[in-house]
Amino acid sequence: MSEYYLVDVKSITTKAPRSSFKVDEIDALAQSILSSGGLLSPLLLKQTGIESYEVLAGDLEYYAAARAKELNPRAAEMVNAFVVPNDLAETAVKQLEALKKISTTQSPATKPAEAKQTKGNSFEGQRLTNLEARMEEIFGDIKQTRQQDMHSLEQKITALQHQLPTKIEPLEVFNTASTAELLQKMNMAAIKGKTAEKLINGIEKARSKEPFTSFKDVIKRVDGLGDGRMLTMLDAWGGMY
């Protein structure tokens, strides 16, 4: 069963060489893809792996989509495509060729204007017209939904970034934490009562003269804060936010 997808351009391959198409045609179609927000004529792909595809029809469109991604990787990362299983690839190509034959076949004696009118009035022509209109409507809906999803995702990411806590370095605690915050940190290290009060007073008095430059500087300038107690505090504050 064929399915309509947005497929990552980098997961697609083709057997048709790029040299088969003119560079200006590829560039012009690539610019059109970027300006319109997508490929209006979807590729026909067969699935060759879990996330790999091969072009069955639309080689020019594929190369244009790849060029559009080169010009703007974010805007042209995905391309519209109908994906068919490998065992249905031949049938899908035959159906596409039949549709193309119906849309292009006209009597040699028919004038262009008459041919256009005949096609529009014929049953097959009307079906193709309806199909084209429906496809354009689908592509428009997909484009709008994708833009809304991207906008919503960007808003969620921004909100999460604002909610992320800022990591506080232990030395910054000694230099900037308030009395209440220092008391909380002392409790984390199981330092309480008069010992905690003495250390906090010593920290605040020393840093009022000049900031601490290292943990050794803290130990040197704060009475009662030896190497062992400093290690205990740093261990309790490890990974602290």
Phi, psi and omega in degrees: 000130180280148180226149178266129183221164161261117188249139176295126184302322184291347180269002184255141173231164177214152177271347180281127179291147180296332181294350178289346184238151180286142181299319182292329177293316179298314181296318181296318180290325178298316178297322178295321178299316181292319183287330181266353177084012178162173179272117184283338176250099188296150175289155171252116186238150168250144183276124182252351180196187181300317179224046178220143186219156177232140182288127171264323178208137180107039182296318178299316179298322179297312180296326176293320178295320178295321178292321178297323178292324176298321182285322181213086186304323184286318184284334186241032181292324183247155180226145179289138182201149167263126183249128179240149176297159184301324183285348179253007185299313182296317179296319180296318179296318179297319179297317180296318179296323178295319179295320178295321180295319179296319185285337184254343183288131174206159181292137179300332183275352183278131178289154182308314182295321180291323180296318179299318180292320180297316180298317182294330183270344183283160180296315181294318180297320179294322178296318179294320178298316179296321180296316180299317180295319180294319180296318178298321179295318179296315181297322178297318179295319180296316180300314181295317180296319180295318179297319179295319180296318180296319180295318179295319180296317179297321178295319180295319179296317179298317180296320179293322179297322179290335182274346181294131179289154177267130181290135180253120178287142181305320181296327178294329177299313180298328185270333190233343186295144177286172179302316180295320180292320177297320178298320179297317179294323177298318178299323178300327180266012179063033176252116188224179174063217184293330179297314178296318181298318180296315180297317180298316178298319180294320179296312182295322180292316183292316183286341178292336179277314175195149182297153175287141182256344180196170178293325176297324178295322178296313181299319183293325189260350182248118180296138177085002181249093180267182182300315182297316180293323178297316178298320178298316180294314181295324178294319179291332181267000184305133181069018186289139176236000000 
